[in-house]
């Protein structure tokens, strides 16, 4: 007697669920604009982090004799 094959189905992540709801509620152009805006936010955060690191480096270099 053989066991029935087991099918593994991926459980959608919370992000996947939000994107599905987003796709139902928003038009394609709005989704694109929203994603572009979020990408800009992430890039601004990265640049801010780089500025802080550069400032620390310069402060440490200035403290050395």
N, C-alpha and C positions, 0 to 999 in steps of 0.2 A: 504494500500500500504506500503510495507516494503522498507526501505533504503538498498542499496547495502552494503554488509559488507566492512568495511575499513580494509585494510591490512597495518600494520606498517612495513616498511622496514628500517632497520638501515642504516644510511648514513655512509659509511666507513670513518674512520679517515684518516688524512694525513699519519700517521704511517702505517696504513693498506695498503694504496695505495703504499707507498714506499716499503713495504715488498713484495707486489704483483709484482712490477716492478723488485725488486731484485731477486725474484724467477724466473722470466723469463730470466734475463740476466746472472745469476751466476749459477754455478753448486752447488750441495748440499754441497760438501766439502768446497767450497769457502764461502758459507753462514755460515756454522758452524764455520769456522776459523774467519770470520769477527765478528760474535756474541761473540765468545770467547774473541777476542781482546777487544771488547767493554766492556764486563764484567770485564776484567782485568783493563781497564781504570777506570771504576766506583769504583772498589775495591781499586785501588791506591788513588783515590780522597778521599775515605772514610778514609783510613789510614792516609793520609796527614791531614785531618780535625781532626782526633783523636790526632795526634802528636801536632797540634797547641793548641788544648784544654788542653792537658797534660802539655805543656810548660807554658801556662797561669796559670794553677793551681800551678805549681811549682814556678813560679815567684811570685804569690800572697802569697804563703806559706813562701817564703824567705823574703818577705817584712814585715811580721808580727814580732813583737818583741818577 
